[in-house]
């Protein structure tokens, strides 16, 4: 059974930073073979894919976070990270870690971690 466990969320002021972590477990889960992503869902809004990192390390971001957020991965630790800088109130959401194959980053999900940005 595959588990993704996020941590690092919390309360930050606008302009501040947070670092989210997601650690995967599961004896048969070959982490390095999966594309990893971070989604977020704000109240009343649809879940959106914020950032993704492919098995080769290629990254993609939505326009609203480019230059502010950085996704990275450590295959040896089976972990993926999201560095959130220059936070804005509109970044407030529950952030979810996910794993998938290719462009479909929805095979496995974490439980989510709340990020709240105050003005």
C-alpha positions in Angstrom: 0.0 0.0 0.0 1.3 3.4 -1.0 1.2 6.3 1.4 2.1 9.9 0.8 2.4 12.0 3.9 2.7 15.8 3.7 4.1 18.2 6.3 5.3 21.7 6.6 2.0 23.7 6.2 1.0 26.4 8.6 0.4 30.1 8.9 2.6 32.6 7.2 2.5 36.3 6.6 2.3 37.8 3.1 5.8 37.9 1.7 6.9 35.0 3.9 8.0 31.5 3.1 7.0 27.9 3.8 8.5 24.6 2.8 6.2 21.6 2.2 7.5 18.1 2.3 5.9 14.8 1.2 7.4 11.4 2.0 6.3 8.3 0.2 6.2 4.8 1.7 5.2 1.4 0.4 7.4 -1.6 -0.1 6.5 -1.9 -3.8 6.4 1.8 -4.6 9.2 2.7 -7.0 9.2 6.4 -6.2 11.8 7.3 -8.9 9.5 6.0 -11.6 6.7 8.4 -10.8 6.0 12.0 -11.7 5.3 13.9 -8.5 3.1 16.9 -8.1 1.6 19.4 -5.7 -2.0 20.4 -6.0 -3.9 22.9 -4.0 -7.6 23.5 -3.3 -8.9 26.8 -1.9 -12.4 27.0 -0.4 -15.0 27.1 -3.0 -12.5 26.4 -5.8 -11.5 23.4 -7.8 -8.3 21.6 -7.1 -5.5 22.7 -9.3 -2.0 21.4 -10.1 0.5 23.9 -8.9 3.8 22.3 -9.7 5.1 19.0 -11.1 8.4 17.3 -11.4 9.0 14.5 -13.8 11.2 11.4 -13.3 14.0 13.2 -15.1 13.7 16.3 -13.0 11.9 18.5 -15.5 9.6 20.9 -13.7 6.4 22.7 -14.5 4.4 25.4 -12.7 1.2 27.3 -13.1 1.8 30.9 -14.1 0.6 32.3 -10.8 3.5 30.7 -8.8 6.3 30.9 -11.4 9.3 32.5 -9.8 7.9 32.1 -6.3 7.5 28.3 -5.8 10.1 25.6 -6.4 9.5 21.9 -6.6 12.2 19.4 -6.0 12.6 15.7 -5.3 15.0 13.4 -3.5 14.6 9.9 -4.9 16.8 8.3 -2.3 14.5 9.7 0.5 11.3 9.1 -1.6 10.5 12.7 -0.9 9.2 15.7 -2.9 9.3 19.2 -1.7 7.7 22.5 -2.5 9.4 25.7 -1.4 6.9 28.6 -1.2 8.4 32.1 -1.3 6.9 35.5 -1.5 3.6 34.1 -0.3 0.3 35.9 -1.1 -3.1 35.6 0.6 -4.4 33.9 -2.6 -2.0 31.1 -2.0 -4.1 30.1 1.0 -5.3 26.5 0.3 -5.0 22.9 1.3 -1.9 21.6 -0.5 -1.9 17.9 -1.7 1.0 15.8 -2.8 0.3 13.4 -5.6 2.1 10.7 -7.7 1.3 9.5 -11.1 2.6 8.3 -14.4 3.4 10.8 -17.2 0.9 13.6 -17.3 -1.7 11.9 -15.1 -0.5 12.8 -11.6 -3.4 11.3 -9.8 -2.6 7.7 -8.9 -1.8 8.3 -5.3 -2.7 11.2 -3.0 -1.6 12.6 0.4 -4.0 13.8 3.0 -3.2 17.4 2.5 -1.6 20.2 4.5 -3.2 23.6 5.2 -1.3 26.7 4.1 -2.8 30.0 5.3 -1.3 33.3 4.3 -2.3 36.4 6.2 -2.1 40.0 5.1 
